[in-house]
Amino acid sequence: MDEVEFKTTTYLEMNDPDELRPRRVEFDGLEIRQVETVAPEFHWFLHQAVGVDFRWDGPEDWGVKEWTAHVARPELVTWVAYVKGVPSGYFELERHEDGSVEILYFGIMARYFGKGLGGHLLTETVERAWELGANRVWLHTCTHDHKHALANYLARGFKVFKTEKGPANRPRESALFSQPKFV
């Protein structure tokens, strides 16, 4: 009999901007810019570049129609971190009708692991979420994510409000150099 693999998903929240414990690092050439053009292929690239190793599920099977619908929504804003012109990480924020802002996606490229960029970018992410007028900022992470992801969220001031156990996401192969469905 096959053994079923499980993951634990942890939901975290911040209810006041003063709860943020910022972390800043100096990065030569670091720029964080908002994506202002509907570009489904660019969002696909970001999702693949960050999410493949952590089994991010869902959008990897989308085509151009689904990606376009996702990125064209007025409640979604995306920011990309660049180091000397190269994407180094990104985050997507989604405004909800209840006034909360969800950090829908957040991550950095593997070449920047261990350099403090994760804490810095998360600080920027949370600040942008509060600037959107959030009454609460929240996200979820799981045991597939980077081994320091949960610690980073807690160190920035997030508090756990729910955990749940469920089936593991399937492992994924890198699609960075394959032909996306919409090209």
Secondary structure, DSSP 8 states (H G I E B T S, - for coil): -----EEEEEEEEE-SGGG--------TTEEEEE--S--HHHHHHHHHHHHGGGT--SGGG--HHHHHHHHT-TTEEEEEEEETTEEEEEEEEEE-TTSEEEEEEEEE-GGGTTTTHHHHHHHHHHHHHHHTT-SEEEEEEETTS-TTHHHHHHHTT-EEEEEEEEE--------TTS--TT-
